[in-house]
């Protein structure tokens, strides 16, 4: 068995800070989250924060990147466990819906939430833009595979279909939070994946 290096304590602490930041930003927003509460939950002294991040803005950027990594990993896992591209995409969204329901419809999508909140930080806005594009590109790749498999229409590019699906899904997530129901998300998928996107 090859030797596997254990993660350094500092790497593990940084990961815990990002996980806690992700949860706090989802529930309370960027401006509503204080660094002290994040540090207290991870049991990191306040003075040690700057060993990991230069500022709250840098922490926010890293948290957005971490969130994008998590979403990409979930999409890849859904694709690996599915018999076909469209089944993988459905599995991804179904897992997202179960997570939303388990969280009692609190939180939603970090990129969407912060995108609606952040106005004055070009650095955060750029991180959100990159994360959103990465998400759309991942969905587009799956849709492209589904087109090649004959599961979806091919007269509209996968990139355009992905943009439409992501935009509709993000809007449905807002309605889900307001109505505390999965129905907007289920309707979004039914209207697009089972309707407009069909060959």
MDTraj code that builds the backbone (N, CA, C; nanometers):
import mdtraj as md
import numpy as np

residues = "UNK UNK UNK UNK UNK UNK UNK UNK UNK UNK UNK UNK UNK UNK UNK UNK UNK UNK UNK UNK UNK UNK UNK UNK UNK UNK UNK UNK UNK UNK UNK UNK UNK UNK UNK UNK UNK UNK UNK UNK UNK UNK UNK UNK UNK UNK UNK UNK UNK UNK UNK UNK UNK UNK UNK UNK UNK UNK UNK UNK UNK UNK UNK UNK UNK UNK UNK UNK UNK UNK UNK UNK UNK UNK UNK UNK UNK UNK UNK UNK UNK UNK UNK UNK UNK UNK UNK UNK UNK UNK UNK UNK UNK UNK UNK UNK UNK UNK UNK UNK UNK UNK UNK UNK UNK UNK UNK UNK UNK UNK UNK UNK UNK UNK UNK UNK UNK UNK UNK UNK UNK UNK UNK UNK UNK UNK UNK UNK UNK UNK UNK UNK UNK UNK UNK UNK UNK UNK UNK UNK UNK UNK UNK UNK UNK UNK UNK UNK UNK UNK UNK UNK UNK UNK UNK UNK UNK UNK UNK UNK UNK UNK UNK UNK UNK UNK UNK UNK UNK UNK UNK UNK UNK UNK UNK UNK UNK UNK UNK UNK UNK UNK UNK UNK UNK UNK UNK UNK UNK UNK UNK UNK UNK UNK UNK UNK UNK UNK UNK".split()
xyz = np.array([
    [0.0850, -0.1196, 0.0000],
    [0.0000, 0.0000, 0.0000],
    [0.0884, 0.1244, 0.0000],
    [0.0670, 0.2187, -0.0925],
    [0.1517, 0.3381, -0.0963],
    [0.1289, 0.4258, 0.0258],
    [0.2337, 0.4957, 0.0641],
    [0.2246, 0.5861, 0.1781],
    [0.1388, 0.7064, 0.1422],
    [0.0430, 0.7368, 0.2283],
    [-0.0449, 0.8535, 0.2075],
    [-0.0114, 0.9557, 0.3145],
    [0.0324, 1.0725, 0.2727],
    [0.0659, 1.1774, 0.3685],
    [-0.0597, 1.2274, 0.4373],
    [-0.0533, 1.2427, 0.5671],
    [-0.1668, 1.2974, 0.6414],
    [-0.1720, 1.4475, 0.6196],
    [-0.2947, 1.5046, 0.6110],
    [-0.3030, 1.6497, 0.5940],
    [-0.2443, 1.7223, 0.7139],
    [-0.1747, 1.8293, 0.6879],
    [-0.1188, 1.9085, 0.7973],
    [-0.2321, 1.9695, 0.8786],
    [-0.2049, 1.9907, 1.0084],
    [-0.3076, 2.0482, 1.0962],
    [-0.3547, 2.1819, 1.0425],
    [-0.2621, 2.2602, 0.9854],
    [-0.3003, 2.3919, 0.9341],
    [-0.3944, 2.3788, 0.8142],
    [-0.3712, 2.2751, 0.7284],
    [-0.4597, 2.2520, 0.6142],
    [-0.5986, 2.2118, 0.6622],
    [-0.6015, 2.1256, 0.7643],
    [-0.7301, 2.0793, 0.8178],
    [-0.8048, 2.1950, 0.8838],
    [-0.7351, 2.2804, 0.9536],
    [-0.7996, 2.3957, 1.0165],
    [-0.8546, 2.4900, 0.9107],
    [-0.7788, 2.5115, 0.8055],
    [-0.8251, 2.5978, 0.6963],
    [-0.9518, 2.5406, 0.6332],
    [-0.9526, 2.4082, 0.6132],
    [-1.0712, 2.3446, 0.5553],
    [-1.1920, 2.3620, 0.6470],
    [-1.1719, 2.3461, 0.7770],
    [-1.2820, 2.3633, 0.8720],
    [-1.3335, 2.5067, 0.8719],
    [-1.2427, 2.6024, 0.8612],
    [-1.2844, 2.7427, 0.8529],
    [-1.3696, 2.7666, 0.7283],
    [-1.3289, 2.7082, 0.6162],
    [-1.4049, 2.7247, 0.4921],
    [-1.5419, 2.6585, 0.5026],
    [-1.5480, 2.5409, 0.5626],
    [-1.6758, 2.4719, 0.5802],
    [-1.7688, 2.5542, 0.6691],
    [-1.7136, 2.6058, 0.7777],
    [-1.7949, 2.6863, 0.8697],
    [-1.8355, 2.8175, 0.8044],
    [-1.7444, 2.8768, 0.7280],
    [-1.7774, 2.9996, 0.6568],
    [-1.8880, 2.9782, 0.5553],
    [-1.8817, 2.8667, 0.4853],
    [-1.9835, 2.8340, 0.3866],
    [-2.1210, 2.8258, 0.4533],
    [-2.1272, 2.7568, 0.5649],
    [-2.2552, 2.7420, 0.6355],
    [-2.3053, 2.8769, 0.6885],
    [-2.2140, 2.9541, 0.7440],
    [-2.2539, 3.0841, 0.7996],
    [-2.2995, 3.1801, 0.6899],
    [-2.2268, 3.1862, 0.5793],
    [-2.2654, 3.2745, 0.4693],
    [-2.4002, 3.2326, 0.4105],
    [-2.4253, 3.1022, 0.4040],
    [-2.5529, 3.0539, 0.3506],
    [-2.6695, 3.0976, 0.4392],
    [-2.6489, 3.0901, 0.5695],
    [-2.7589, 3.1193, 0.6629],
    [-2.7730, 3.2673, 0.6931],
    [-2.6594, 3.3391, 0.7008],
    [-2.6633, 3.4768, 0.7494],
    [-2.6157, 3.5801, 0.6486],
    [-2.5623, 3.5349, 0.5358],
    [-2.5083, 3.6281, 0.4389],
    [-2.3657, 3.6680, 0.4731],
    [-2.3045, 3.7358, 0.3799],
    [-2.1655, 3.7795, 0.3981],
    [-2.1560, 3.8865, 0.5059],
    [-2.2386, 3.9881, 0.4940],
    [-2.2314, 4.1004, 0.5894],
    [-2.2840, 4.0617, 0.7265],
    [-2.3725, 3.9630, 0.7313],
    [-2.4285, 3.9209, 0.8591],
    [-2.3421, 3.8225, 0.9350],
    [-2.2331, 3.7802, 0.8747],
    [-2.1439, 3.6830, 0.9381],
    [-2.0228, 3.7528, 0.9965],
    [-2.0018, 3.7337, 1.1249],
    [-1.8836, 3.7881, 1.1907],
    [-1.7725, 3.6841, 1.1946],
    [-1.6507, 3.7283, 1.1769],
    [-1.5385, 3.6349, 1.1797],
    [-1.5260, 3.5655, 1.3148],
    [-1.5596, 3.6373, 1.4216],
    [-1.5437, 3.5802, 1.5557],
    [-1.6285, 3.4549, 1.5730],
    [-1.7520, 3.4582, 1.5227],
    [-1.8375, 3.3404, 1.5404],
    [-1.7838, 3.2212, 1.4612],
    [-1.7297, 3.2472, 1.3425],
    [-1.6710, 3.1388, 1.2630],
    [-1.5504, 3.0817, 1.3364],
    [-1.4647, 3.1689, 1.3860],
    [-1.3450, 3.1256, 1.4575],
    [-1.3803, 3.0497, 1.5843],
    [-1.4818, 3.0979, 1.6568],
    [-1.5231, 3.0305, 1.7803],
    [-1.5722, 2.8888, 1.7524],
    [-1.6462, 2.8712, 1.6443],
    [-1.7000, 2.7384, 1.6132],
    [-1.5903, 2.6399, 1.5746],
    [-1.4841, 2.6918, 1.5145],
    [-1.3727, 2.6038, 1.4762],
    [-1.2672, 2.5997, 1.5869],
    [-1.2872, 2.6830, 1.6892],
    [-1.1953, 2.6916, 1.8034],
    [-1.0562, 2.7365, 1.7599],
    [-1.0579, 2.8449, 1.6835],
    [-0.9332, 2.9064, 1.6384],
    [-0.9236, 3.0441, 1.7037],
    [-0.8131, 3.0760, 1.7698],
    [-0.7988, 3.2091, 1.8308],
    [-0.8068, 3.3183, 1.7242],
    [-0.8664, 3.4294, 1.7607],
    [-0.8879, 3.5366, 1.6636],
    [-0.7581, 3.5805, 1.5963],
    [-0.6528, 3.5886, 1.6721],
    [-0.5256, 3.6327, 1.6159],
    [-0.4680, 3.5364, 1.5139],
    [-0.5142, 3.4108, 1.5176],
    [-0.4619, 3.3104, 1.4248],
    [-0.5293, 3.3154, 1.2886],
    [-0.6400, 3.3878, 1.2778],
    [-0.7141, 3.3925, 1.1506],
    [-0.6221, 3.4355, 1.0361],
    [-0.5366, 3.5326, 1.0637],
    [-0.4528, 3.5890, 0.9579],
    [-0.3380, 3.4974, 0.9172],
    [-0.3240, 3.3844, 0.9862],
    [-0.2318, 3.2818, 0.9396],
    [-0.2903, 3.2076, 0.8188],
    [-0.4226, 3.2186, 0.8025],
    [-0.4928, 3.1450, 0.6973],
    [-0.5454, 3.2358, 0.5861],
    [-0.5890, 3.3565, 0.6223],
    [-0.6481, 3.4486, 0.5250],
    [-0.6049, 3.5912, 0.5573],
    [-0.5848, 3.6693, 0.4519],
    [-0.5376, 3.8068, 0.4701],
    [-0.6469, 3.8980, 0.5244],
    [-0.7727, 3.8663, 0.4939],
    [-0.8837, 3.9540, 0.5309],
    [-1.0141, 3.8766, 0.5202],
    [-1.1224, 3.9385, 0.5643],
    [-1.2539, 3.8755, 0.5485],
    [-1.2864, 3.8589, 0.4002],
    [-1.2445, 3.9550, 0.3206],
    [-1.2681, 3.9478, 0.1766],
    [-1.1968, 3.8267, 0.1159],
    [-1.0719, 3.8039, 0.1576],
    [-0.9970, 3.6878, 0.1097],
    [-1.0623, 3.5586, 0.1585],
    [-1.1133, 3.5608, 0.2803],
    [-1.1851, 3.4455, 0.3346],
    [-1.3118, 3.4198, 0.2539],
    [-1.3843, 3.5265, 0.2208],
    [-1.5050, 3.5128, 0.1403],
    [-1.4745, 3.4532, 0.0042],
    [-1.3682, 3.5004, -0.0590],
    [-1.3283, 3.4489, -0.1900],
    [-1.2936, 3.3007, -0.1812],
    [-1.2164, 3.2629, -0.0813],
    [-1.1767, 3.1228, -0.0641],
    [-1.2981, 3.0355, -0.0339],
    [-1.3929, 3.0886, 0.0406],
    [-1.5138, 3.0131, 0.0726],
    [-1.5971, 2.9894, -0.0526],
    [-1.6073, 3.0886, -0.1379],
    [-1.6801, 3.0735, -0.2650],
    [-1.6118, 2.9676, -0.3519],
    [-1.4789, 2.9704, -0.3571],
    [-1.4044, 2.8705, -0.4341],
    [-1.4270, 2.7306, -0.3768],
    [-1.4290, 2.7209, -0.2447],
    [-1.4525, 2.5923, -0.1786],
    [-1.5933, 2.5426, -0.2103],
    [-1.6899, 2.6313, -0.2082],
    [-1.8282, 2.5947, -0.2423],
    [-1.8351, 2.5433, -0.3863],
    [-1.7677, 2.6112, -0.4781],
    [-1.7661, 2.5677, -0.6180],
    [-1.7031, 2.4294, -0.6309],
    [-1.5971, 2.4025, -0.5532],
    [-1.5340, 2.2701, -0.5537],
    [-1.6334, 2.1636, -0.5067],
    [-1.7091, 2.1961, -0.4020],
    [-1.8069, 2.1011, -0.3466],
    [-1.9165, 2.0705, -0.4481],
    [-1.9664, 2.1740, -0.5162],
    [-2.0718, 2.1538, -0.6161],
    [-2.0194, 2.0682, -0.7313],
    [-1.8977, 2.0974, -0.7768],
    [-1.8381, 2.0196, -0.8856],
    [-1.8211, 1.8731, -0.8445],
    [-1.7820, 1.8495, -0.7201],
    [-1.7651, 1.7119, -0.6714],
    [-1.8998, 1.6403, -0.6648],
    [-2.0044, 1.7107, -0.6242],
    [-2.1389, 1.6499, -0.6192],
    [-2.1875, 1.6135, -0.7590],
    [-2.1627, 1.7024, -0.8556],
    [-2.2047, 1.6750, -0.9925],
    [-2.1288, 1.5545, -1.0475],
    [-1.9987, 1.5494, -1.0226],
    [-1.9174, 1.4364, -1.0699],
    [-1.9637, 1.3057, -1.0068],
    [-1.9951, 1.3080, -0.8769],
    [-2.0417, 1.1874, -0.8082],
    [-2.1750, 1.1403, -0.8653],
    [-2.2640, 1.2358, -0.8945],
    [-2.3941, 1.2003, -0.9519],
    [-2.3763, 1.1374, -1.0894],
    [-2.2838, 1.1903, -1.1677],
    [-2.2594, 1.1366, -1.3011],
    [-2.1979, 0.9967, -1.2938],
    [-2.1086, 0.9759, -1.1973],
    [-2.0427, 0.8461, -1.1838],
    [-2.1397, 0.7352, -1.1445],
    [-2.2477, 0.7731, -1.0749],
    [-2.3408, 0.6716, -1.0249],
    [-2.4646, 0.6560, -1.1128],
    [-2.4647, 0.7179, -1.2306],
    [-2.5831, 0.7143, -1.3174],
    [-2.5560, 0.6354, -1.4444],
    [-2.6602, 0.5765, -1.5021],
    [-2.6419, 0.4987, -1.6247],
    [-2.6272, 0.5836, -1.7503],
    [-2.6703, 0.7099, -1.7433],
    [-2.6644, 0.7967, -1.8609],
    [-2.6550, 0.9413, -1.8158],
    [-2.6181, 1.0335, -1.9059],
    [-2.5984, 1.1749, -1.8671],
    [-2.7216, 1.2392, -1.8042],
    [-2.8376, 1.2215, -1.8649],
    [-2.9577, 1.2860, -1.8112],
    [-2.9941, 1.2292, -1.6747],
    [-2.9743, 1.0982, -1.6580],
    [-2.9977, 1.0387, -1.5269],
    [-2.9043, 1.0950, -1.4220],
    [-2.7784, 1.1203, -1.4600],
    [-2.6833, 1.1796, -1.3675],
    [-2.7232, 1.3203, -1.3274],
    [-2.7701, 1.3971, -1.4260],
    [-2.8119, 1.5345, -1.3970],
    [-2.9333, 1.5362, -1.3060],
    [-3.0281, 1.4480, -1.3336],
    [-3.1458, 1.4382, -1.2456],
    [-3.1034, 1.4002, -1.1039],
    [-3.0093, 1.3048, -1.0952],
    [-2.9618, 1.2629, -0.9643],
    [-2.8969, 1.3769, -0.8878],
    [-2.8203, 1.4587, -0.9582],
    [-2.7561, 1.5748, -0.8960],
    [-2.8607, 1.6692, -0.8373],
    [-2.9604, 1.7044, -0.9180],
    [-3.0624, 1.7980, -0.8701],
    [-3.1491, 1.7360, -0.7601],
    [-3.1741, 1.6067, -0.7682],
    [-3.2527, 1.5412, -0.6626],
    [-3.1774, 1.5438, -0.5301],
    [-3.0453, 1.5242, -0.5354],
    [-2.9662, 1.5323, -0.4126],
    [-2.9662, 1.6737, -0.3556],
    [-2.9614, 1.7717, -0.4451],
    [-2.9690, 1.9111, -0.3996],
    [-3.1024, 1.9375, -0.3304],
    [-3.2113, 1.8856, -0.3890],
    [-3.3434, 1.9068, -0.3294],
    [-3.3539, 1.8392, -0.1927],
    [-3.2968, 1.7196, -0.1792],
    [-3.3003, 1.6528, -0.0488],
    [-3.2218, 1.7326, 0.0552],
    [-3.1101, 1.7909, 0.0118],
    [-3.0294, 1.8723, 0.1041],
    [-3.1053, 1.9986, 0.1447],
    [-3.1732, 2.0627, 0.0499],
    [-3.2530, 2.1819, 0.0817],
    [-3.3619, 2.1470, 0.1822],
    [-3.4279, 2.0345, 0.1588],
    [-3.5362, 1.9933, 0.2483],
    [-3.4834, 1.9615, 0.3868],
    [-3.3676, 1.8925, 0.3934],
    [-3.3069, 1.8587, 0.5222],
    [-3.2666, 1.9836, 0.6002],
    [-3.2326, 2.0901, 0.5270],
    [-3.1944, 2.2170, 0.5910],
    [-3.3162, 2.3046, 0.6188],
    [-3.4353, 2.2485, 0.6008],
    [-3.5606, 2.3214, 0.6245],
    [-3.5708, 2.4453, 0.5357],
    [-3.5187, 2.4323, 0.4127],
    [-3.5281, 2.5354, 0.3093],
    [-3.4518, 2.6635, 0.3448],
    [-3.3577, 2.6527, 0.4385],
    [-3.2730, 2.7662, 0.4747],
    [-3.1415, 2.7539, 0.3980],
    [-3.0925, 2.8629, 0.3463],
    [-2.9639, 2.8622, 0.2763],
    [-2.9819, 2.8752, 0.1268],
    [-2.9951, 2.7618, 0.0600],
    [-3.0090, 2.7655, -0.0856],
    [-2.8742, 2.7564, -0.1533],
    [-2.8495, 2.8464, -0.2461],
    [-2.7255, 2.8473, -0.3240],
    [-2.6375, 2.9634, -0.2782],
    [-2.5161, 2.9326, -0.2379],
    [-2.4263, 3.0373, -0.1876],
    [-2.3970, 3.1426, -0.2934],
    [-2.3734, 3.1004, -0.4163],
    [-2.3408, 3.1959, -0.5223],
    [-2.4595, 3.2883, -0.5483],
    [-2.5790, 3.2309, -0.5555],
    [-2.6979, 3.3130, -0.5761],
    [-2.7222, 3.4081, -0.4609],
    [-2.7068, 3.3576, -0.3379],
    [-2.7297, 3.4415, -0.2197],
    [-2.6334, 3.5600, -0.2151],
    [-2.5040, 3.5298, -0.2293],
    [-2.4046, 3.6369, -0.2197],
    [-2.4115, 3.7292, -0.3407],
    [-2.4490, 3.6749, -0.4561],
    [-2.4630, 3.7584, -0.5754],
    [-2.5678, 3.8661, -0.5565],
    [-2.6719, 3.8338, -0.4794],
    [-2.7775, 3.9316, -0.4530],
    [-2.7388, 4.0299, -0.3427],
    [-2.6359, 3.9933, -0.2653],
    [-2.5982, 4.0754, -0.1499],
    [-2.4772, 4.1649, -0.1754],
    [-2.3794, 4.1145, -0.2461],
    [-2.2514, 4.1840, -0.2593],
    [-2.2566, 4.2853, -0.3732],
    [-2.2323, 4.4089, -0.3410],
    [-2.2300, 4.5154, -0.4420],
    [-2.0935, 4.5841, -0.4486],
    [-2.0322, 4.6046, -0.3333],
    [-1.9147, 4.6911, -0.3297],
    [-1.7799, 4.6238, -0.3308],
    [-1.7749, 4.4926, -0.3587],
    [-1.6468, 4.4234, -0.3556],
    [-1.6170, 4.3599, -0.4908],
    [-1.5323, 4.4235, -0.5705],
    [-1.4959, 4.3640, -0.7002],
    [-1.4312, 4.2267, -0.6857],
    [-1.3579, 4.2053, -0.5774],
    [-1.2892, 4.0771, -0.5571],
    [-1.3912, 3.9654, -0.5348],
    [-1.4888, 3.9908, -0.4478],
    [-1.5930, 3.8911, -0.4209],
    [-1.6769, 3.8698, -0.5459],
    [-1.7092, 3.9778, -0.6140],
    [-1.7908, 3.9669, -0.7357],
    [-1.7197, 3.8823, -0.8415],
    [-1.5895, 3.8990, -0.8544],
    [-1.5127, 3.8199, -0.9508],
    [-1.5133, 3.6721, -0.9117],
    [-1.4981, 3.6442, -0.7819],
    [-1.5023, 3.5051, -0.7354],
    [-1.6389, 3.4431, -0.7632],
    [-1.7453, 3.5197, -0.7434],
    [-1.8797, 3.4706, -0.7721],
    [-1.8984, 3.4450, -0.9210],
    [-1.8450, 3.5342, -1.0036],
    [-1.8557, 3.5191, -1.1482],
    [-1.7856, 3.3915, -1.1948],
    [-1.6671, 3.3661, -1.1412],
    [-1.5912, 3.2462, -1.1776],
    [-1.6660, 3.1204, -1.1321],
    [-1.7188, 3.1239, -1.0092],
    [-1.7918, 3.0079, -0.9564],
    [-1.9172, 2.9807, -1.0383],
    [-1.9887, 3.0871, -1.0746],
    [-2.1115, 3.0700, -1.1532],
    [-2.0803, 3.0125, -1.2911],
    [-1.9741, 3.0608, -1.3529],
    [-1.9354, 3.0097, -1.4850],
    [-1.8924, 2.8632, -1.4760],
    [-1.8197, 2.8311, -1.3717],
    [-1.7763, 2.6919, -1.3533],
    [-1.8975, 2.6000, -1.3382],
    [-1.9971, 2.6442, -1.2648],
    [-2.1200, 2.5674, -1.2459],
    [-2.1925, 2.5488, -1.3795],
    [-2.2109, 2.6587, -1.4528],
    [-2.2781, 2.6503, -1.5840],
    [-2.2014, 2.5604, -1.6795],
    [-2.0699, 2.5723, -1.6799],
    [-1.9882, 2.4912, -1.7698],
    [-2.0003, 2.3426, -1.7366],
    [-2.0069, 2.3105, -1.6078],
    [-2.0233, 2.1717, -1.5667],
    [-2.1567, 2.1156, -1.6124],
    [-2.2625, 2.1953, -1.5949],
    [-2.3956, 2.1538, -1.6400],
    [-2.3971, 2.1417, -1.7928],
    [-2.3328, 2.2362, -1.8610],
    [-2.3295, 2.2344, -2.0073],
    [-2.2619, 2.1083, -2.0592],
    [-2.1553, 2.0657, -1.9940],
    [-2.0856, 1.9443, -2.0373],
    [-2.1767, 1.8221, -2.0268],
    [-2.2534, 1.8151, -1.9188],
    [-2.3476, 1.7038, -1.9029],
    [-2.4560, 1.7110, -2.0101],
    [-2.5087, 1.8309, -2.0351],
    [-2.6114, 1.8463, -2.1377],
    [-2.5557, 1.8111, -2.2754],
    [-2.4300, 1.8440, -2.3005],
    [-2.3666, 1.8103, -2.4281],
    [-2.3605, 1.6580, -2.4453],
    [-2.3250, 1.5894, -2.3379],
    [-2.3218, 1.4436, -2.3422],
    [-2.4617, 1.3868, -2.3659],
    [-2.5620, 1.4483, -2.3026],
    [-2.7001, 1.4031, -2.3211],
    [-2.7464, 1.4266, -2.4653],
    [-2.7023, 1.5383, -2.5245],
    [-2.7348, 1.5634, -2.6653],
    [-2.6732, 1.4564, -2.7544],
    [-2.5479, 1.4236, -2.7296],
    [-2.4787, 1.3227, -2.8098],
    [-2.5425, 1.1854, -2.7944],
    [-2.6045, 1.1615, -2.6777],
    [-2.6717, 1.0337, -2.6533],
    [-2.8147, 1.0336, -2.7076],
    [-2.8562, 1.1473, -2.7670],
    [-2.9899, 1.1560, -2.8237],
    [-3.0992, 1.1810, -2.7221],
    [-3.0609, 1.2223, -2.6006],
    [-3.1598, 1.2449, -2.4956],
    [-3.2201, 1.3852, -2.4991],
    [-3.1499, 1.4786, -2.5607],
    [-3.1943, 1.6175, -2.5601],
    [-3.1866, 1.6772, -2.7000],
    [-3.2616, 1.7841, -2.7203],
    [-3.2612, 1.8538, -2.8488],
    [-3.1215, 1.9066, -2.8796],
    [-3.0912, 1.9157, -3.0102],
    [-2.9585, 1.9588, -3.0515],
    [-2.9615, 2.0884, -3.1319],
    [-3.0802, 2.1470, -3.1495],
    [-3.0889, 2.2703, -3.2275],
    [-3.0523, 2.3933, -3.1447],
    [-3.0354, 2.3748, -3.0154],
    [-2.9883, 2.4809, -2.9253],
    [-2.8624, 2.4284, -2.8590],
    [-2.7595, 2.5112, -2.8498],
    [-2.6321, 2.4644, -2.7952],
    [-2.6457, 2.4254, -2.6474],
    [-2.5590, 2.3347, -2.6060],
    [-2.5571, 2.2926, -2.4659],
    [-2.5280, 2.4109, -2.3736],
    [-2.4454, 2.5043, -2.4190],
    [-2.4148, 2.6219, -2.3373],
    [-2.5402, 2.7056, -2.3125],
    [-2.6212, 2.7240, -2.4176],
    [-2.7448, 2.8015, -2.4020],
    [-2.8443, 2.7292, -2.3132],
    [-2.8563, 2.5984, -2.3321],
    [-2.9477, 2.5205, -2.2483],
    [-2.9033, 2.5253, -2.1021],
    [-2.7732, 2.5171, -2.0793],
    [-2.7215, 2.5214, -1.9429],
    [-2.7510, 2.6561, -1.8775],
    [-2.7311, 2.7645, -1.9513],
    [-2.7594, 2.8975, -1.8965],
    [-2.9064, 2.9082, -1.8588],
    [-2.9946, 2.8574, -1.9458],
    [-3.1380, 2.8619, -1.9177],
    [-3.1722, 2.7781, -1.7950],
    [-3.1161, 2.6580, -1.7874],
    [-3.1459, 2.5703, -1.6750],
    [-3.0968, 2.6292, -1.5431],
    [-2.9753, 2.6787, -1.5428],
    [-2.9197, 2.7354, -1.4189],
    [-2.9979, 2.8593, -1.3768],
    [-3.0298, 2.9471, -1.4715],
    [-3.1063, 3.0676, -1.4376],
    [-3.2436, 3.0317, -1.3820],
    [-3.3102, 2.9345, -1.4458],
    [-3.4433, 2.8929, -1.3995],
    [-3.4329, 2.8262, -1.2623],
    [-3.3322, 2.7430, -1.2441],
    [-3.3130, 2.6745, -1.1160],
    [-3.2873, 2.7751, -1.0036],
    [-3.2014, 2.8737, -1.0288],
    [-3.1711, 2.9732, -0.9254],
    [-3.2966, 3.0526, -0.8869],
    [-3.3778, 3.0868, -0.9858],
    [-3.5034, 3.1545, -0.9554],
    [-3.5965, 3.0656, -0.8758],
    [-3.5997, 2.9372, -0.9104],
    [-3.6839, 2.8418, -0.8379],
    [-3.6353, 2.8229, -0.6946],
    [-3.5035, 2.8325, -0.6729],
    [-3.4497, 2.8217, -0.5372],
    [-3.5014, 2.9367, -0.4508],
    [-3.5093, 3.0556, -0.5077],
    [-3.5638, 3.1699, -0.4324],
    [-3.7091, 3.1436, -0.3947],
    [-3.7881, 3.0969, -0.4915],
    [-3.9291, 3.0650, -0.4619],
    [-3.9390, 2.9542, -0.3580],
    [-3.8514, 2.8547, -0.3666],
    [-3.8501, 2.7455, -0.2693],
    [-3.8322, 2.7991, -0.1277],
    [-3.7401, 2.8948, -0.1124],
    [-3.7137, 2.9505, 0.0199],
    [-3.8329, 3.0307, 0.0717],
    [-3.8995, 3.1019, -0.0181],
    [-4.0159, 3.1820, 0.0211],
    [-4.1341, 3.0924, 0.0567],
    [-4.1585, 2.9925, -0.0283],
    [-4.2761, 2.9069, -0.0124],
    [-4.2495, 2.7853, 0.0765],
    [-4.1206, 2.7629, 0.1077],
    [-4.0804, 2.6473, 0.1889],
    [-4.1354, 2.5189, 0.1288],
    [-4.1055, 2.5024, 0.0024],
    [-4.1572, 2.3894, -0.0724],
    [-4.0623, 2.3551, -0.1871],
    [-4.0541, 2.2258, -0.2206],
    [-3.9740, 2.1819, -0.3339],
    [-4.0473, 2.1949, -0.4664],
    [-4.1742, 2.2294, -0.4633],
    [-4.2539, 2.2333, -0.5854],
    [-4.1949, 2.3239, -0.6939],
    [-4.1440, 2.4435, -0.6617],
    [-4.0844, 2.5259, -0.7678],
    [-3.9665, 2.4575, -0.8371],
    [-3.8862, 2.3845, -0.7607],
    [-3.7715, 2.3151, -0.8181],
    [-3.8169, 2.1965, -0.9035],
    [-3.9125, 2.1230, -0.8539],
    [-3.9650, 2.0085, -0.9287],
    [-4.0288, 2.0546, -1.0592],
    [-4.1011, 2.1659, -1.0529],
    [-4.1649, 2.2204, -1.1727],
    [-4.0605, 2.2677, -1.2728],
    [-3.9545, 2.3306, -1.2244],
    [-3.8457, 2.3780, -1.3108],
    [-3.7857, 2.2628, -1.3898],
    [-3.7539, 2.1544, -1.3212],
    [-3.6933, 2.0396, -1.3877],
    [-3.7905, 1.9733, -1.4847],
    [-3.9170, 1.9627, -1.4440],
    [-4.0171, 1.8994, -1.5303],
    [-4.0376, 1.9799, -1.6578],
    [-4.0488, 2.1111, -1.6445],
    [-4.0741, 2.1956, -1.7612],
    [-3.9560, 2.1966, -1.8585],
    [-3.8353, 2.1875, -1.8059],
    [-3.7169, 2.1952, -1.8921],
    [-3.6671, 2.0564, -1.9335],
    [-3.6266, 1.9747, -1.8365],
    [-3.5683, 1.8442, -1.8715],
    [-3.6704, 1.7502, -1.9362],
    [-3.7953, 1.7587, -1.8934],
    [-3.8986, 1.6710, -1.9484],
    [-3.9835, 1.7390, -2.0563],
    [-3.9544, 1.8652, -2.0813],
    [-4.0339, 1.9382, -2.1785],
    [-3.9507, 2.0071, -2.2833],
    [-3.9126, 2.1301, -2.2578],
    [-3.8454, 2.2148, -2.3575],
    [-3.7156, 2.1559, -2.4102],
    [-3.6430, 2.0834, -2.3260],
    [-3.5118, 2.0300, -2.3668],
    [-3.5228, 1.9012, -2.4479],
    [-3.6398, 1.8399, -2.4528],
    [-3.6545, 1.7124, -2.5219],
    [-3.6372, 1.7273, -2.6733],
    [-3.5899, 1.6207, -2.7389],
    [-3.5703, 1.6291, -2.8856],
    [-3.7027, 1.6566, -2.9588],
])
top = md.Topology()
chain = top.add_chain()
for i, resn in enumerate(residues, 1):
    res = top.add_residue(resn, chain, resSeq=i)
    for name in ("N", "CA", "C"):
        top.add_atom(name, md.element.get_by_symbol(name[0]), res)
traj = md.Trajectory(xyz[None], top)
